[in-house]
Amino acid sequence: MLALRDVDVFIQASHILRKVSLEAAPGELVCLVGRNGAGKTTTLRTVMGYLRPAAGAITVDGASIVGLPTHAVAARGVGYAPEESAVFGDLTVAENIELATWTRAGGRPAAERLARAYDVFPRLRAAARRGGAQLSGGERKMLSIARALALDPTLLLLDEPFEGLSPAIIPQLAASIAAIARLGPAIVLAESNIHHVPVYATRLYVIERGEIVFAGLPQDVRGRADLARIVGQAL
């Protein structure tokens, strides 16, 4: 569903991504792990069209998306929940989620998309009439992901979904992401804390200074002292 091949990205004069290659198939949860500043967010933003690669290829469902504006990437079925969990504070929860149903024409009916979003995040159903500015940090994170899910994505990009959340809410959000994975889209989840990588992740990439330094099964990372040093966590 998603394939990056030897992607280079510059921001002004800084070489941020260096020959990054990764892929995610339908039904997979692929984790991109690295320290803050390693290039995780840049990778996701490049896929979404916020940044244009200087070299390399990016395809979604076999078709190149390099050079497409962000709205066109979303219209092809790529959902994105950014790290900052940006929601519209002057809109209600329901209105925030409904926005995504207008972005991508075709596919499932809007009512079905909304029902799936609320089924995955039942806490939002109870808060549907509340304003976005009235939500807790955890609820804003849920709303950001629910809005991306309402796009009816074939590919879902989640940037640091557990960042800044209380330990009490992390298992609830992890269960919701597992429910999304069972619906069948390819999911790429960027994470700086190796301990937040879901147990149901199918593949793992470790990025350091803009380069992929490990690609393989999550269990193969255990015991690798070099990778523990890179991600800054005990494995």
N, C-alpha and C positions, 0 to 999 in steps of 0.2 A: 504493500500500500504506500509506504514511504521509502525512498532510497536517496541518500546523499552519497555522492562519489567525489572524493578529493576536493572538497569545498574550501576555498580560501575566502576570508572576509577581512577587509580593512575598515577601520573607523578612523577617518582622517589619515594620519600617517602611521597609525598603529596596526600591526598585523595581528588580528585577534584570533581568527580560526585558520589552522594550518592543515590542509588536506584532510579535513574531517569526512569520514565515511561511516555511515550507520544505516540501518534499515529496520523497518517494523512491518510485520505482516498482519493481515486481519486477525483479530482475536488475540493478538499478543499484547502484553504489557512490557514495554522495554524501558529500562531505567538508564538515565544519563546522570552519572554521579561525579561530582568534583567539588573542589573548594570554591568559595565565593571568588568570582573573578576569573574562573578557569575557562569560561566560554559557554556555559550551559544556556544562559538566557540568550546570548547572541545566536546560538544555534537555532533555538526555537523562533526567535524573531526573524532570522533569515528565511526559515521555512515559510513564515507568514507574510513575507514580502516587505517587512519594514526595512530590511537591509538587503542589498543586492550583492551576491558573491562576485569576487573578482575573477574567480576560476572555479571550475567544477560543475557538477550537474545535480539538480534536485528534481525528482519526479514524484508525483502522487498518482497512484493507480496507472503507472506507466507513462504518464504524460508530463512533459517538462512544465514547471511552474516558475522557472527563473524569469524575472522581469515582469511578472504579473503584479498588479497592485493588490494590496491586502484584501480589499473587498472581493476581488476576483478569486483569490485563494480560498477565502471563506465560502464563496459560492460553489466551489468545487467540493465542499464537504469537509473542510479542515476547521475544527473547532479549537479555540485557544483560550485558556484560563491563565492570565498573567500572574506573576508572583504578587503584585500589589493588590490583587483582588479588586480591581477597579469596578465599582458599580455606580449606577446613577442614583445619587442620594435623593433627588427630588422626585423619583419615580417609585412606585410600590414594588414589592418583591415580584408580584404577578406581572407588572408591566416590564420590569427588567428581563424576565424570562421570555416574555412574548416577543421582545425585540428580535430575538434570534430566529423566530419563525418567519419573519419577513425577509431575512437576509438571504436565505437559500430557497429558491422556488422549487417546486416539485418534491418528490419523496413522500414521506408520511404526512398525513394531514396534520395541521397545526394542533388540533385538539389531542391527537395521539402523542405528539411530541411533548406537549405540556404535561400530559398524564404521566409519561415516562419520567420526566424531570421530577415531578412531585413524588412518584413512587420511589425513586432513588433517594430523594431528600425529603422525607415526610415532615421534617421539622419546618421546612419552608412552606408547606401547605398550610400549616397553622398560622404562619406569619405572612400569608399572601397579601394582606392589605396594609402591612406596615411599610413605612418608607425605607428606602435603602440606607439612609443616614441613621436609622434607628436600630440597626443590626449590630450584633457583637462581631468581633473579628472572625470567629469561627463561622458565624452565619453568613458573613460577607464572602468568605472563602467558598462555602457551599453554594451561594447564589452565583458566584462567578463560574463555577463548574457546571451548575444546573443550566445556566444561560448558554454555555458552550454545548451542552448536551441537547438543548432544544433546537440547535441548528440541524440536528439529525446527522451528526458527523460520521464519516467513514474513517477519519483520522482525528484523534483528540490529543492536543498538546497541553500538558499540565506543568506549569513552572512553579516549583517549590510549594506544592499544595499543603504541606504540613508546617511550613515555616511560621514561627510566631504563635502557634496554637498551644493551648494548654494541654498537658498530657491526658486530661480526661476526655477531650474531644477527638484526639488523634485516632483512636480505634474506631470511632463512629464514622469518621471521614474515610478511613481505610476500607471499611466495610462498604461504603457507598461507591468507592472507586472499583472495588471488586465486583459490585453489582453492574457497574457500567461495562467492565471487561466482559462479563457474561453476555452482554447484549451484542458483542461481536466487533466493535470498531478496533482498529489498531490504536494503541495508546503509547505515547512517549511521555515519560514522567521525569522531569529534571529534579535532582535532589542533592543537597550538600551534606546531609547526614546519612551515612551508610545504614544506620540503625532504623531509619524511616523507610528503607526500601521494602515494599510489601513482600511477604513470603510467597505470594502467587506471581511474582515477576518472572517472566520467561527468559529474558536476556538482560545483560548488563554491559554498559559501556562506562569506562572511567576516562574522564577528560582532565588534562593538566596543561595549563598554559596554551590552550587552544588546540591541543593535539589529543587524539584518542590513543591512550596508552594501554588499554585493555579492552577486549571485546570477547564475551563468552557467557557462560552460565553463571548465575549468581553464586552458586555454591563453590565455583572454582576460585572465587576471590578470597575465601576463608584461608587464613594462614599465610597470606602473601604480605610480608612485612613491608615490601616496597610500596604496595598499593595502600596499606594502612597509613603510611607516612604521607602519601599524596592526598588522601581524602581527610587526613587529620583526625581520624577516628580509629579506635582499636577494633580490629576485625576478629 
